Amino acid sequence: MWYYFYILYSTFLSQVEIVSSRQVLWHLPIFYVIIILDVFKGRLFRLYIVTSLRASFLLL
């Protein structure tokens, strides 16, 4: 399950044109929180988090 998030997360990061190391380090905890929430909340909540993550990357 975690590799699915890693692929999505790296795809989102590659879509951002300018990514500093500080931004990457700032978003890493969000990656782990998504995995933990997926374990407890299930697939529907995971889809909600992924779409909100996509929106947050658009705001960068």
C-alpha positions as CSV (number, residue, x, y, z in Angstrom):
1,M,0.0,0.0,0.0
2,W,2.8,2.4,0.8
3,Y,4.4,2.1,-2.6
4,Y,1.1,3.4,-4.2
5,F,1.5,6.6,-2.2
6,Y,5.1,6.9,-3.0
7,I,4.4,6.7,-6.7
8,L,1.6,9.3,-6.4
9,Y,3.7,11.5,-4.2
10,S,6.7,11.5,-6.5
11,T,4.4,12.2,-9.5
12,F,3.1,15.2,-7.7
13,L,6.6,16.4,-6.9
14,S,7.7,16.0,-10.5
15,Q,4.8,18.1,-11.7
16,V,6.1,21.1,-9.6
17,E,8.6,23.0,-11.7
18,I,10.8,24.5,-8.9
19,V,11.0,22.3,-5.8
20,S,13.5,23.3,-3.2
21,S,14.9,20.8,-0.7
22,R,13.1,22.7,2.1
23,Q,9.7,22.2,0.3
24,V,10.4,18.5,-0.1
25,L,11.3,18.1,3.6
26,W,8.2,20.1,4.6
27,H,5.9,17.7,2.6
28,L,7.5,14.5,3.8
29,P,5.6,14.4,7.1
30,I,2.4,14.8,5.1
31,F,3.3,11.6,3.2
32,Y,3.6,9.6,6.4
33,V,0.4,11.1,7.8
34,I,-1.4,10.0,4.7
35,I,-0.2,6.4,5.1
36,I,-1.3,6.3,8.8
37,L,-4.7,7.8,7.9
38,D,-5.2,5.3,5.2
39,V,-4.7,2.4,7.6
40,F,-7.3,3.7,10.0
41,K,-9.9,5.4,7.8
42,G,-9.9,3.4,4.6
43,R,-10.1,4.0,0.9
44,L,-12.7,6.8,0.8
45,F,-10.7,9.0,3.1
46,R,-7.5,8.2,1.2
47,L,-9.1,9.5,-2.0
48,Y,-10.1,12.7,-0.2
49,I,-6.6,13.2,1.1
50,V,-5.0,12.6,-2.3
51,T,-7.3,15.1,-4.0
52,S,-6.6,17.7,-1.3
53,L,-2.9,17.0,-1.7
54,R,-3.2,17.6,-5.4
55,A,-4.9,20.9,-4.7
56,S,-2.1,21.9,-2.2
57,F,0.5,21.3,-4.9
58,L,-1.4,23.5,-7.3
59,L,-1.2,26.3,-4.7
60,L,2.5,26.0,-4.6
